Amino acid sequence: MTQILSEVYLDYSDILIRPKMGINLNSRKDVNLQRLFKFKHGQTRTGLGVFNANMATVGNFIVAKKLLQKGMFATIHKHYTVDEIGKFFLDAKQENVPLDNLFVTIGLKDIDGQIQKLKELESGYGWKSPRNICIDAPNFYIQKALDVLARVRQEFPDAVIMAGNIASSDICLKLLDYADIIKCGIGSGSACLTRKQTGCGTPMVSLILECADIAHSVGGHICADGGIVDVGDICKALCLNSDFVMAGGMFAGTDEAEGQIIEKNYETSEMFDGKHVIQTKCFKVYYGMSSEYANNKFAGGMGNYKTSEGRELLIPYTGSIDKILQDITGGIASCCTYIGAASVKHMSKCATIIQVHNQLNKVFEKYSV
Ligand code: 5GP
């Protein structure tokens, strides 16, 4: 019989972190944003657990470099060639960009070819320990995904492996036999159409709670992927015990994201000389990796058995990524001072989460400049 689970599953907009008296932190400068991660399969890494999404738009070299320089983690998307990645490694070394927290993404298609690609990176460009692999599939519930994961672990026993995406805790233990980090989140992404097209998905807050619980019980880690609207959502994910957070849309309007700046003219309601004043606004294109646009670009078109589970968006241009990265580190540090957490590692222990009906005051939203 089909069952309906009646417990309400919550999303970021359904909760807030309640400030409280904790240890006495005088300034956000005193907060330790770096965390030591001891992974299930033996490796350790240190950094602030924030990733850029492994999408063609924001999983590029320039965005990755910026996050790594800021002490965060980063991914590069799966469509780069060996030589492009190799050149990035060489340039990064010359510019003193730390590569220990960089994840190279592969997909499920042509696994022999993908293993070969990683081996060529090893032999041609010295990609040896520490090295990290992100195995990306929109749906990790298929047997092929599990087979690929097992094979990659066998070929690269010393790598940190992040695998996903999933949207329930029942599969976590199975993945952690081979993976170190499970990427959680289906249907939450800003360029995603999965919930509309398939009706499938799980709200992020409840998902993080249930997956972190299972993963941490066996020494695994999780990454909350998709649905980050504001820096506060990153803080919420960390307080809920997610070890890592991945964001795409947040970085997609920046200079560093792929694509040109597009200018559009708008007629405003303001009049001058009997005519509407024209205003120019700048945008960048952000597209889902399952969108028709991405399928046309990378997979030679949509197969006739598929429906597009991603969309193409024109999103406001936001300038340099530096400002957003500063907002992220500043926002997390400030959150720690509100809850009395001396370090990111302690956020989940210190946080009290409250369920709310209204999260933000939006009264002047339409006047924002
Ligand atoms: P955002 O931070 O923009 O809310 O979400 C980014 C995440 O959306 C990605 O890391 C990935 O998990 C997911 N995503 C990217 N492209 C697509 C797509 O075309 N369809 C779906 N369903 N999810 C996508």
Residues whose N, C-alpha, C, O or C-beta is under 5 A from the ligand:
A	BS01	5GP	A53 N54 G185 G187 S188 G189 S190 A191 C192 L193 T194 D225 G226 G227 I228 M246 A247 G248 G249 M250 G288 M289 S290 S291 E309 G310 R311
